[in-house]
Amino acid sequence: DEYVQGRGFLVRGGEVNVDESTDIVVTDKFVTEKAPRTAVGVLEGGGIGLFSVDGEESRDEGADLYEFSGLIKEVGFVAAINLDGGGSQTVVKDGEVVNEPHCNDVDTICEREVGAITCLRDP
């Protein structure tokens, strides 16, 4: 079995779904703060994709959950769930880190240990 754990349906049926998602409390700081974000979902045509936005909460950089959901929809996701983002978000492509992960929400750029990963590969 394969499982993906996330917090909230960001896009559902091709539409932004933040307000309707039962896992999201729209008044939480989590929803409105600018932060690094990651999502996984289904693209138009049935493919699976990951989408990530860099940022740093302490510098008010990144996307809030509404902005992030709009971007996901704009690039063609018809369904997507929010994954763990924040400073632990590390994006690796072809063995190379391609974003700017942060250590414990400070300016230092570094990879840090995490308890879970989401990995996609070509068959």
Secondary structure, 3 states (H helix, E strand, C coil): CCCCCCCCEEEECCEECCCCCCCCCCCCHHHHCCECEEEEEEECCCCEEEEEECCEHHHCECECHHHHHHHHHHCCEEEEEEECCHHHCCCEECCEECCCCECCCCCCECCCCCCCCCCCCCC
